[in-house]
Amino acid sequence: MSRILVTGAAGFVGAAVCARLLDRGDDVTGFDNFNAYYDVALKDARVARLNGRDGFRMVRGDLADAGHVRSLVAEIKADAVVHLGAQAGVRHSIDQPFDYERSNLAGHLSVLEACRHEDVRHLVYASSSSVYGERPEGGEAFSETDAAARPVSLYAATKRANELMSHAYGSLYGFPQTGLRFFTVYGPWGRPDMAYFSFTRKILAGEPIEVFGQGQMARDFTYIDDIVDGVIGALDNPPPRGENRILNIGAGHPVALMDMIAFLEGALGREATKIFRSMQPGDVTRTYADISALVALTGYAPKVMLKEGLERFVVWYREYFGQAR
C-alpha cells in the first residue's frame, strides 16, 4: 500500500485515478478547490462516489497556497503525488488569462516545493498535447522529442512552463518526475466543456451544433479507462533520480471530428443540425500521439475505440441527466 496525494481529485481524470488507486488498496488523499469553471454539482457527484471508501479522504484547498499543500504532503507522509489539478480549457485561457497564473503556475510551484521538502519518491503531473502547437506539415504523430516551443494558447504555455519548472527542480533537488502530455480524454463523468459532451446536450435538446475548423479537425480521442491505465503505469515506473521524464498519453491514432460526430449521432439515434465555423483562436487542426515510449515503459495498450466509448458515454449521460431516448 502506498500513500498518494491526488490533486484535482474532483476532476474528470483525477476522480477516475483516485478510484483505481483505491481499488488496488492504496491510501488516497484527494485535493481540489471545486472551482466553478463548470458545474460544481458534477464535481460533487464524482467525489460522492469516492467518499466512504476505505483509505480515501477529500481535502478542499487552493493549490496556490504553498503552505497548505506542503503541510498536507507532510501530514500524510506521501510516497507519491499525482498532480492533476489545474485550470483547464484552451478557449477559457484567452478570456480569463489570470486564472491560469494562479492555478497552473503558482499551483505547480507549490507542488514542486512540497515534493522536494517532504522527500516524495515520485511526482506524476499532467501536461498537455497542446504544448506542441500547430504542426504546419500535418500528418505525423507528435513525439516527445519534437520541439514544444510555439504554443498557440496561454493554457498551452502554462503547461509547457510546468514541464520546464519540473526540469529545473529535478536538476536541483533530484526527486523523480513524470510529466504526461494528455491527448483528448473523453468518457462518462467527463467535462461539460468538451465538444462531445456539449454536442450531446445540444443534439438531445434539438439545438444546432457549431463545428469549428469547417469540420477538418482531427483528435486523438482517448477513453478515460485507458488514460487511467497509462497514469497508473507511469506512476508505478518512476524514472531515475534527477530525471523529469515526459511521456505522451493518448490512443495513438487520429479520428476526424466529423467521424466523431457521426459516432455520436449513432449512439444518440439522432442527427445533428450542423453549423460550420472557422477555426477558433488557440486551437490546432490535428493532433495525435506517438505513444511508443509509454508502451515500452508500461505495456500501455488502449482498448476502447471511439465508437464504443461514445456509446458508453451516452448511456451514462442519459442516466445522470435523466434523459429518455
C-alpha positions in Angstrom: 0.0 0.0 0.0 1.3 3.5 -0.9 0.2 6.9 0.4 -0.7 9.0 -2.6 -1.9 12.6 -2.9 -4.0 13.3 -6.0 -4.6 16.9 -6.8 -7.6 17.8 -9.0 -9.4 14.8 -7.4 -12.9 16.2 -8.2 -12.0 16.5 -11.8 -12.7 14.0 -14.6 -9.3 12.3 -14.7 -8.5 12.9 -11.0 -11.6 11.2 -9.7 -11.0 8.2 -12.0 -7.4 7.9 -10.9 -8.5 8.0 -7.2 -11.0 5.2 -7.8 -8.4 3.0 -9.5 -5.8 3.6 -6.7 -8.4 2.7 -4.1 -9.3 -0.4 -6.0 -5.8 -1.7 -5.6 -5.6 -0.8 -1.9 -3.6 2.4 -1.9 -4.3 5.1 0.7 -5.5 8.2 -1.2 -5.9 11.8 -0.2 -7.7 14.0 -2.8 -7.2 17.7 -3.0 -9.4 20.1 -5.0 -10.7 23.7 -4.9 -14.1 22.8 -6.6 -14.0 25.9 -8.7 -16.9 26.9 -10.8 -15.3 26.7 -14.3 -18.0 24.1 -14.9 -21.0 22.7 -12.9 -19.7 22.1 -9.4 -22.6 19.6 -8.9 -20.8 17.2 -11.3 -17.6 17.5 -9.3 -19.5 16.8 -6.1 -21.1 13.8 -7.7 -17.7 12.4 -8.7 -16.4 12.8 -5.2 -19.6 11.3 -3.7 -18.6 8.0 -5.4 -15.3 8.1 -3.5 -16.4 9.3 -0.1 -16.8 6.5 2.4 -14.4 4.2 0.6 -11.7 2.7 2.8 -8.5 4.7 2.5 -9.9 7.8 1.0 -10.4 11.4 2.2 -11.1 14.6 0.4 -9.4 17.9 1.3 -10.6 21.3 -0.1 -7.9 23.8 -0.8 -6.1 26.1 -3.2 -3.1 24.8 -5.0 -1.5 28.2 -4.9 -1.5 28.0 -1.1 2.0 26.6 -0.9 1.9 26.2 2.9 -1.3 24.2 2.8 0.0 21.9 0.1 3.3 21.2 1.9 1.6 20.6 5.2 -0.8 18.1 3.7 2.1 16.2 1.9 3.9 16.1 5.2 0.9 15.1 7.2 0.0 12.1 5.1 3.7 11.2 4.5 3.0 11.0 0.8 5.0 8.4 -1.1 3.9 9.9 -4.4 1.9 12.8 -5.7 -0.3 12.6 -8.8 -0.7 16.3 -9.7 -3.8 16.6 -12.0 -5.2 19.9 -10.6 -5.1 22.9 -12.9 -7.3 25.4 -14.7 -8.4 23.6 -17.8 -9.6 25.0 -21.2 -7.8 26.4 -24.2 -10.5 28.8 -25.0 -11.1 30.0 -21.4 -7.4 30.9 -21.2 -8.0 33.5 -23.9 -10.8 35.2 -22.0 -9.5 34.7 -18.4 -5.7 34.5 -18.5 -5.1 35.3 -14.9 -7.0 32.2 -13.8 -4.0 30.2 -15.3 -1.4 32.2 -13.5 -2.6 31.1 -10.1 -3.8 27.5 -10.7 -1.3 26.4 -13.3 1.9 28.3 -12.5 1.7 29.1 -8.7 -0.1 25.7 -8.2 2.6 23.7 -9.9 5.3 25.5 -7.9 3.5 24.7 -4.7 3.5 21.0 -5.6 7.2 21.1 -6.5 8.2 22.8 -3.3 6.2 20.3 -1.2 7.7 17.3 -3.0 11.3 18.5 -2.6 11.0 19.4 1.1 9.0 16.3 2.0 11.1 13.8 0.1 8.3 12.5 -2.2 9.5 9.5 -4.2 7.7 10.3 -7.4 5.7 13.2 -8.8 3.5 12.5 -11.8 1.9 15.6 -13.2 -0.5 16.5 -16.0 0.9 18.3 -19.0 -1.0 18.6 -22.3 -0.7 17.8 -26.0 -1.4 21.5 -26.6 2.3 22.2 -25.8 3.1 21.0 -29.3 1.2 23.8 -31.0 0.2 23.5 -34.7 2.2 21.2 -37.0 2.3 23.1 -40.3 3.0 20.0 -42.4 0.4 17.9 -40.6 0.1 14.1 -40.8 2.7 12.8 -38.4 2.2 11.8 -34.8 3.6 14.1 -32.1 6.7 12.7 -30.4 8.2 13.7 -27.1 11.3 14.6 -28.9 9.5 17.2 -31.0 10.1 20.9 -30.2 7.4 22.3 -28.0 8.4 26.0 -28.2 5.5 27.5 -30.1 2.3 27.2 -28.0 -0.7 28.9 -29.5 -2.7 29.4 -26.3 -1.9 30.7 -22.8 -3.1 27.3 -21.4 -0.5 25.5 -23.6 2.2 28.0 -22.5 1.5 27.3 -18.8 1.7 23.6 -19.3 5.0 23.9 -21.1 6.2 26.2 -18.3 5.2 23.4 -15.8 7.5 21.0 -17.7 10.4 23.4 -17.6 9.8 24.2 -13.9 9.9 20.4 -13.2 13.1 20.0 -15.2 14.8 22.7 -13.1 13.6 21.1 -9.8 14.7 17.7 -11.0 18.2 19.0 -11.7 18.4 21.0 -8.5 16.8 18.5 -6.0 16.8 15.1 -7.6 13.3 13.8 -7.0 12.0 11.8 -9.9 9.2 13.3 -12.0 7.0 12.2 -14.9 5.0 14.7 -17.0 2.2 13.2 -19.0 1.1 15.0 -22.2 -2.6 14.1 -22.3 -4.3 13.9 -25.6 -8.1 14.4 -25.9 -9.7 12.5 -23.0 -13.4 11.5 -23.1 -15.9 9.2 -21.5 -18.5 9.0 -18.7 -18.2 11.7 -15.9 -16.3 13.9 -18.4 -16.0 17.7 -18.7 -19.1 19.6 -20.0 -16.9 22.0 -21.9 -15.5 19.2 -24.2 -17.1 19.0 -27.7 -18.5 15.5 -27.4 -20.3 16.5 -24.1 -21.7 19.8 -25.3 -22.7 18.2 -28.7 -24.7 15.5 -26.8 -26.6 18.1 -24.8 -27.4 20.2 -27.9 -28.4 17.2 -30.1 -30.8 15.9 -27.4 -32.2 19.4 -27.0 -32.8 19.8 -30.7 -30.3 22.6 -30.9 -27.7 23.0 -33.7 -24.0 22.3 -33.0 -21.2 24.5 -34.1 -18.4 22.6 -35.9 -15.2 24.6 -35.9 -12.4 24.3 -38.4 -15.0 23.7 -41.1 -15.1 20.1 -39.9 -11.5 19.5 -40.9 -10.1 18.9 -37.4 -8.9 15.6 -36.0 -8.1 14.5 -32.5 -6.6 11.5 -30.7 -9.7 10.7 -28.6 -8.7 8.5 -25.6 -11.2 6.8 -23.4 -10.9 7.5 -19.7 -10.2 3.9 -18.6 -7.3 3.8 -21.0 -6.0 7.1 -19.7 -6.1 5.8 -16.1 -4.1 2.7 -17.2 -1.4 5.0 -18.5 -1.3 7.2 -15.5 -1.0 4.2 -13.1 1.6 2.6 -15.3 3.7 5.7 -15.3 3.3 6.2 -11.5 4.5 2.6 -10.9 7.6 3.1 -13.0 9.4 6.2 -11.8 12.5 7.5 -13.7 15.9 7.7 -12.1 16.6 10.4 -9.5 17.0 13.8 -11.1 15.1 13.0 -14.2 12.0 14.8 -15.4 10.6 12.3 -17.9 8.0 13.4 -20.5 5.5 10.9 -21.9 2.7 11.2 -24.4 -0.6 9.5 -23.3 -3.3 9.0 -25.9 -4.8 6.4 -28.1 -2.1 6.7 -30.8 -4.3 7.5 -33.8 -6.3 10.5 -35.0 -10.1 10.5 -35.6 -11.7 13.1 -37.8 -14.1 15.4 -36.0 -16.8 14.6 -38.5 -16.4 10.9 -37.7 -16.7 11.6 -34.0 -20.0 13.4 -34.7 -21.3 10.5 -36.8 -20.5 8.0 -34.0 -22.2 10.3 -31.5 -25.3 10.7 -33.8 -25.4 6.9 -34.0 -25.2 6.4 -30.2 -28.0 9.1 -29.7 -30.2 7.9 -32.5 -30.5 11.4 -33.8 -28.9 13.5 -36.5 -27.3 16.8 -35.6 -28.0 20.1 -37.3 -24.5 21.4 -38.0 -23.3 25.0 -38.4 -19.7 25.1 -39.8 -17.4 27.7 -38.4 -13.8 28.8 -38.9 -11.0 27.7 -36.6 -11.1 29.3 -33.2 -8.1 31.2 -31.8 -5.8 29.0 -29.8 -7.0 25.7 -31.5 -5.0 23.4 -33.7 -6.1 21.4 -36.7 -4.8 17.9 -36.0 -3.2 16.1 -33.0 -2.3 12.6 -32.2 0.3 10.9 -30.1 3.3 8.7 -30.7 2.8 6.5 -27.6 5.7 4.2 -28.2 7.7 5.4 -25.1 4.7 4.8 -22.7 4.1 1.4 -24.3 7.7 0.4 -23.9 7.8 1.5 -20.3 4.5 0.1 -19.1 2.9 -2.1 -21.7 0.2 0.5 -22.2 -2.4 -0.7 -24.6 -5.5 1.4 -25.3 -8.5 -0.9 -25.6 -11.7 1.2 -26.2 -12.3 2.6 -29.6 -14.2 5.8 -30.1 -17.5 4.3 -31.3 -17.8 2.1 -28.2 -16.5 4.8 -25.9 -19.1 7.3 -27.1 -21.9 4.6 -26.7 -20.8 4.2 -23.1 -20.8 7.9 -22.6 -24.3 8.3 -24.0 -25.6 5.6 -21.6 -24.0 7.4 -18.7 -25.3 10.8 -19.9 -28.9 9.6 -20.1 -28.7 8.0 -16.7 -27.0 11.0 -15.0 -29.2 13.7 -16.5 -32.4 11.5 -16.7 -32.7 11.9 -20.4 -35.1 9.5 -22.1 -34.3 8.3 -25.6 
